[in-house]
Amino acid sequence: MPSGIKKDEIMKKPVIVGLGEVLWDVFPEYKRAGGAPANVAFHARQLGNEGIPASRVGKDELGKELLDVLTSNGLDISHVQRDDLAPTGTVEVTMTDGEASYSIPRDSAWDRLSMTSQWLDLARRADAICFGTLAQRDDISRRTIREFLAQAPASCLKIADINLRPPHYSKEIIEASLNLADVVKLNESEWKEIRRTFGVDDLARWLFSEKNVRVICLTKGGDGAELITPDAHLIEPVHPIEDSNGDSVGVGDAFTAALTHHLLRESPLDVAVSAANRYAAQVFARKGATPKLPEAVIAAVR
């Protein structure tokens, strides 16, 4: 062991924070725990990191049930706040040909995130923070998320999930998120929307030169994914898998978690995007956003 390095520093699991909404995805016949940041935290933990959701639920039965589910999934819920007035968040999910659409009520507990001393401590020890545009729709949570990011160490990897859910975003929310991000993850429709919103033809060049983004990840559904940096452009095809019993809910979050896992370990970019795509395919083959995967599957992409 090199001089001056403690064993516990070598063994320390990276702390990956999912900052934003935690909620119930309500399907026509059942409900499942969800919310993109919480999903990222789950998958980060499943991949061997310290995945921590930082969110807020109501002091209601749905909130208690949601916390029980997070705990049963092995997640640390000590940074999930409780709100005395606002209800636990829900999202109505409608599936059409395996693709999801969402109805998201306003004034949920996760719209009232609060920067506490406990959250300050978490921000300062985070190795990566995954945050999205959705949880910034209310000015209370928007201010908290930006303060949390500002308190993170300079070495912390900040990943912006540009999850555009009409009408829950604005040009200002998108631009502020891009300004705060080291890594930007978005899909093809979001890529087109940002180009249109900001009037740019070469979006990648604009993100690198104007926003100081370091890595862009473009997910393309059945066409795989692209990973773009100022010096590289990698195209990763989809990984065929039996998916007739699965759905698309949370697949992008699984991709984000696996990509973050490898970026923190400084894996070669081709390894990182391939592993993220293969991990996401395994989630797509199963129902819900947070399926527990077999250890052999996890080991193959870890």
Steps between C-alpha positions, in 0.01 A plus 500: 500500500645842403622713787246744643191326355266344753330170433152646554572764234575225248189302597267802509201467271431804282207706630248555220211726597168494317374855568137584428171319477401171662145386432261226403471403134130407483417260218143398409523180705779561753747754637878496541752723674664741257632846425809534280750604773382226735523249215858609433583455870353149496698391194817667628470292815421185303826557312699519824503870583349689793185615324306755707164657411458861616134586473178565696176310566182590681401388849233279351445131437650518151812662647537233767452227241753662267762523774440132582562408136819705481624338820417151372707581191796570725497877461595745774185710560655734756514777237137463393320785673140491633253777422220586743263638236580397143411147386739235381553529127322280248524470124236338285677283242330399177665236282459495121695235306751470787560876517398709800320834525458685829253722685673677792291690759644821645555597864649170607740457793801486265414852381603619850856373540685675783874557544569369850826449688467129428472567129795736518714220642381266223578755228852547631580128488335421167711350221219544248163674502231408249232768469228574251288778360167364629567561870586863422147586386424667837720785621540347849658178377678685221689717749580201720636290215726780381627568851570128551704492178689814602605338828646188335878469468664608177583136427134395515358384165172680427266318262199685358212283381310717254166331566263736322145424612262763358397737649744459790804684361614832360791639299650640821486162677666327204775761467578511872522120508738497204715765667530285814575169327818309422298227326174549310270205429208545261300314238438584135182701555670701777801558272267649237312708758819658635625577150166668424480685833849650477519531122823302458588272208800321650373420849805299607742780412275752678487289817879459504592859416221698667401279793829325579334158492757218497290202385174475307299181502228469236268204551315380190271220616513211256791663317733486802690800632774749419768633732657828391795693642706782345742231377286194434166390356401143582195327355376201701237273338211358696562166670231251390321332789165330554284790616141392435424509873673832569429871469693823448437653845828595667722364222669837449564524875666159498719618211594815694596300810718256308667779303570693822637183660760469223581870464587513869737208448650671195414206276579545131206674334420206274483272805281749685239546228490129415449402863230763546316384189515133602383578852210711369398216267472267799269746673294544182443124496324522838200689634539814707783744555694313769512125435750302703739345248684169537854534632641347182337776296632770731850355504509503119457877484656614829 
